[in-house]
Amino acid sequence: MLSTHLMIGEVSRPQGIRGEVKVRPVTCDPERFYDLEYVFFKRGETYVKHNVSVSRVDGDAVYMTFEGVSDRNEAEKLRGEELYIDREHSVELPEDMNFICDLIGCEGVDTNGRSLGKMTDVMQPGGNDVYVFNGPLGEVLVPALKIVVLEVNVEEKRILLDAQKLSEVAVFDED
């Protein structure tokens, strides 16, 4: 089952003395923070809504204030808080794209039925993403190319990979 909320950032520290905080975004487009009226904090298995106001986006940082937080001491209490949005208000992805959090935990299987294990990470070195699987073959790095990744089913947590192309482009743990 897919999560109902998606993490979009983390409060890194207070900014100034009037309750503003600096947020490290974990989204491809920090500018979309300007559209936010509220975010959620995760508390156990529930999500608590908090109204926000974004003052600016500066490179890899977002500066925002939370309703009811008006000084540095209150802002300090937010340090390390992860910010979420509900899935229904997330950006709509093109048909062949998925949120990274939905890919993590998917089982990688090649066209010969061989398991690569569970996806544990998605590296984004620039060009193509690289999927990291851990399982019976150790760590396997697979470039996210359409010729290699034949099918992604995040609902069933399964990724089908072309066995022939894997042998050509994947990096297998040499242990």
C-alpha positions as CSV (number, residue, x, y, z in Angstrom):
1,M,0.0,0.0,0.0
2,L,1.3,3.4,-0.9
3,S,1.8,6.0,1.9
4,T,-0.9,8.6,2.2
5,H,1.7,11.4,2.7
6,L,5.0,12.3,1.0
7,M,8.0,13.9,2.7
8,I,8.9,17.2,1.1
9,G,11.5,18.7,3.5
10,E,13.1,18.8,6.9
11,V,13.5,21.8,9.2
12,S,17.3,22.4,9.5
13,R,17.4,25.3,11.9
14,P,15.8,28.6,13.0
15,Q,16.4,31.7,10.9
16,G,16.5,35.0,12.7
17,I,14.5,35.9,15.8
18,R,10.9,36.0,14.6
19,G,10.1,32.3,14.3
20,E,11.3,31.7,10.7
21,V,13.0,28.4,9.9
22,K,15.3,27.2,7.2
23,V,14.0,24.0,5.5
24,R,16.1,21.5,3.4
25,P,13.7,20.5,0.6
26,V,13.7,16.9,-0.6
27,T,11.7,17.6,-3.8
28,C,13.0,18.3,-7.3
29,D,11.2,21.7,-7.4
30,P,11.7,23.8,-4.2
31,E,9.7,26.6,-5.9
32,R,6.5,24.6,-5.4
33,F,6.8,25.4,-1.7
34,Y,5.3,28.8,-2.6
35,D,2.0,27.1,-3.3
36,L,1.8,25.5,0.2
37,E,-0.7,26.7,2.7
38,Y,0.0,23.9,5.2
39,V,2.2,20.9,5.8
40,F,2.0,17.9,8.1
41,F,4.2,16.6,10.9
42,K,4.1,12.9,11.4
43,R,3.2,11.9,15.0
44,G,3.3,8.1,15.3
45,E,0.9,6.8,12.6
46,T,-1.0,10.1,12.2
47,Y,-0.2,13.4,10.4
48,V,-0.9,16.7,12.1
49,K,-1.6,19.7,9.9
50,H,0.2,23.0,10.4
51,N,-0.4,26.3,8.5
52,V,2.7,27.8,6.9
53,S,3.8,30.8,5.1
54,V,6.8,30.6,2.8
55,S,8.9,33.8,2.6
56,R,11.5,32.8,0.1
57,V,13.3,30.0,-1.7
58,D,17.0,30.5,-2.0
59,G,18.9,27.8,-3.9
60,D,18.7,24.6,-1.8
61,A,16.9,26.2,1.1
62,V,13.3,27.3,1.8
63,Y,12.5,29.8,4.5
64,M,9.1,29.6,6.1
65,T,7.1,30.4,9.2
66,F,4.6,28.2,11.0
67,E,1.4,29.7,12.4
68,G,1.8,30.1,16.2
69,V,5.6,30.2,16.0
70,S,6.7,33.7,16.6
71,D,10.2,33.6,18.1
72,R,13.5,31.8,17.8
73,N,12.9,29.6,20.9
74,E,9.7,28.2,19.4
75,A,11.4,27.8,16.0
76,E,14.3,25.9,17.6
77,K,11.8,23.3,18.8
78,L,11.0,22.5,15.1
79,R,14.6,21.6,14.3
80,G,14.7,18.2,12.6
81,E,10.9,18.0,12.0
82,E,10.1,16.3,8.7
83,L,7.5,18.1,6.6
84,Y,4.9,16.1,4.6
85,I,2.1,16.8,2.2
86,D,-0.9,14.6,1.6
87,R,-0.7,12.6,-1.6
88,E,-3.8,14.2,-3.1
89,H,-2.0,17.6,-3.2
90,S,1.3,16.3,-4.6
91,V,2.5,17.2,-8.0
92,E,1.1,15.0,-10.8
93,L,3.9,12.9,-12.3
94,P,4.1,11.8,-15.9
95,E,2.8,8.3,-16.5
96,D,6.3,6.7,-16.6
97,M,7.6,8.4,-13.4
98,N,7.2,7.5,-9.7
99,F,8.0,9.1,-6.4
100,I,11.2,7.7,-4.9
101,C,9.5,6.8,-1.7
102,D,7.2,4.5,-3.7
103,L,10.1,2.8,-5.3
104,I,12.0,2.1,-2.1
105,G,11.1,-1.4,-0.9
106,C,10.1,-2.7,-4.4
107,E,11.4,-6.2,-5.2
108,G,13.7,-6.2,-8.3
109,V,13.1,-9.3,-10.5
110,D,14.7,-10.0,-13.9
111,T,13.1,-11.6,-16.9
112,N,14.7,-14.9,-16.0
113,G,12.9,-14.9,-12.6
114,R,16.1,-14.0,-10.6
115,S,15.6,-11.8,-7.6
116,L,17.9,-8.8,-7.1
117,G,16.3,-8.1,-3.8
118,K,14.7,-5.0,-2.4
119,M,15.4,-1.5,-3.7
120,T,17.1,0.4,-0.8
121,D,18.0,3.7,-2.5
122,V,17.8,5.8,-5.7
123,M,21.0,7.6,-6.4
124,Q,20.7,10.8,-8.5
125,P,24.2,11.5,-9.8
126,G,23.1,13.8,-12.6
127,G,22.0,12.1,-16.0
128,N,20.1,9.0,-15.1
129,D,19.0,7.8,-11.7
130,V,20.6,4.6,-10.4
131,Y,18.5,2.1,-8.5
132,V,20.2,0.3,-5.7
133,F,19.0,-3.2,-4.8
134,N,20.2,-5.4,-1.9
135,G,19.5,-9.1,-1.9
136,P,20.9,-12.5,-2.8
137,L,23.4,-11.0,-5.2
138,G,24.6,-8.5,-2.7
139,E,24.4,-4.8,-3.7
140,V,23.4,-4.3,-7.4
141,L,23.4,-0.9,-9.1
142,V,21.0,-0.6,-12.0
143,P,20.8,2.5,-14.2
144,A,17.1,3.6,-14.6
145,L,17.0,3.2,-18.4
146,K,13.8,2.2,-20.3
147,I,15.8,-0.6,-22.0
148,V,16.6,-2.1,-18.6
149,V,13.6,-1.3,-16.5
150,L,10.7,-2.9,-18.3
151,E,7.9,-2.5,-15.7
152,V,7.4,-0.7,-12.4
153,N,4.4,-1.6,-10.3
154,V,4.6,0.3,-7.1
155,E,1.2,-1.0,-5.8
156,E,2.6,-4.6,-6.0
157,K,6.1,-3.4,-5.0
158,R,7.7,-5.1,-8.0
159,I,10.1,-3.9,-10.7
160,L,10.8,-6.1,-13.8
161,L,14.2,-5.8,-15.3
162,D,15.6,-7.1,-18.6
163,A,18.0,-9.9,-17.7
164,Q,20.1,-9.5,-20.9
165,K,20.5,-5.7,-20.5
166,L,21.3,-6.1,-16.7
167,S,24.3,-8.2,-17.6
168,E,25.5,-5.4,-19.8
169,V,24.9,-2.3,-17.6
170,A,24.4,-3.3,-14.0
171,V,27.2,-3.2,-11.4
172,F,27.2,-6.2,-9.2
173,D,28.8,-6.5,-5.8
174,E,32.1,-8.2,-6.2
175,D,32.3,-9.7,-2.6
